[in-house]
Amino acid sequence: MTESTLMGVDIGTSSTKTVVIGLDGALLGMAAREYPVETPRQGWAEQNPETWVSAALDTLRRALAAASISAHQVQAIGLSGQMHGTVCLDAHGRVLRPAIIWADQRSAAQVAEIAAQIGRERLAAWTANPLATGFMLATWLWLREHEPDVVAATAHLLLPKDYVRYRFTGEIGTEPSDASSTLLFDTAHRCWSAPLLDGLGLDGGVLPPVAASAAVAGGLLPEIAAATGLRPGTPVIYGGSDQAMQAVGHGVVAPGVVSSTIGTGGQLFAPIARPAYDPQARLHCFCHVLPAMWHLESAMLAAGLALQWLRDKVMPDLSYQDLADAAATVAPGAEGLFFQPYLAGERTPHMDPHARGSFVGLTLRHGREHMARAVMEGVVFGMRQGLELMLDLGVTPERIIASGGAIQHPLWRQLQADMFNRPLYQTRTVEASAVGAALLAGVGTGLYVDVADAVAQAVHYAAEVVTPDPENVACYAALADTFAALYPALRPTCHALWL
């Protein structure tokens, strides 16, 4: 029987997933629970924080049962969570309103005001980041303007996973990887940005104390233990952002390794040894969960979500497998059909909440298979733009690790190898963000020497390596400039549609 085990909980946008692993990384138990994103108005995205807590309790209980182990074998619990979102608590720790999450677009005016008032250069100096809608800073300013009663009653601002941890342990706090995603944080020095708070007249007293990502935040409260079958006092670590945690789960913890994730959104994640900033503010620079490591992040809002839209709204009689299989019958370039995957606005490289999706180049010849191929290619074209920005900042990827639900189909994998023009690797890790959270819990409780030791013991690579096809590489290189020219050409029209 396995003696020591670890649990990781990932508070995602569409579901919470919990895993139980052995110290060698073996997956012993897993459970998931889905929930919706509420959209009370166009461009809004909210969730009830109690939904996350309920899902976490449920999946902890079911994952423990699936692992067929005793509660005493669970040495620690780690938390991972969706980034940027805002939970408002009063002085008694009660939720004041639904959480405004990362996909929310309502704060576009506040983003523009900050750009005008502070300027890109000063914002970069204070935070090492561009600001986007859905980030806590923009959301907080929107609330100050539109819901002043909520702001007046707020005693604590928390990120999603930090709220769940508060409910688990009773301790208020955060850590650098998630805090740096708020745009209220001095990413280089790993503390809240006093100049930014002062410049905008914001009360820093509502922001939580910041601890190391692997530090133990507290023990599991008796009522939480009773609801999950775990033992009271089980250590719970601070954890990290879902992107930093998936990076740990895939072993992306040092420069030279880059992760490419195609899930609901699309992200490229590149560890760097010191903070770096794109002068045109098209990339993010956040803290890694390692104490002296940062990462560049390219973020697309609708990656797998774009294919989901095509299935749900246009081709509901087809499965994802059917769509990708059909797309694989079409030659690279989809016979001149392009798709811009800006169905929810876009971040990298455009940082434009008013960007819109489009098919360009439709003819009578194009059918379902061409549309499916164009959607998939459009997503990876967008990610290629993010990789090019990273290369310009000195990132030298020796290995790209593919992750996310999209890698289940070989076409998604081949598209990345071809457009990135680099071999694509995979790990054997299942549910990487939750696994990364579990591994960090092991670091925080001394079961591993450090994160590198945890990765060496628990992260294992798959045998398959997808190599670029030289003909496809040449084709996509020739088409990349055409794809890049579409957004500038259509931007005025997209913006006019929002008026």
Beta strands, then each sheet from edge to edge (+ up, - down):
strand 1: 5-11
strand 2: 15-22
strand 3: 27-34
strand 4: 46-47
strand 5: 74-81
strand 6: 87-89
strand 7: 99-100
strand 8: 156-158
strand 9: 185-186
strand 10: 191-192
strand 11: 216-219
strand 12: 235-237
strand 13: 240-241
strand 14: 257-262
strand 15: 266-272
strand 16: 284-287
strand 17: 294-300
strand 18: 338-340
strand 19: 358-360
strand 20: 399-403
strand 21: 424-425
sheet 1: 3+ 2- 1+ 5+ 13+
sheet 2: 4+ 7-
sheet 3: 6+ 8-
sheet 4: 9+ 10-
sheet 5: 11+ 12-
sheet 6: 16+ 17- 15+ 14- 20- 21-
sheet 7: 18+ 19-
end
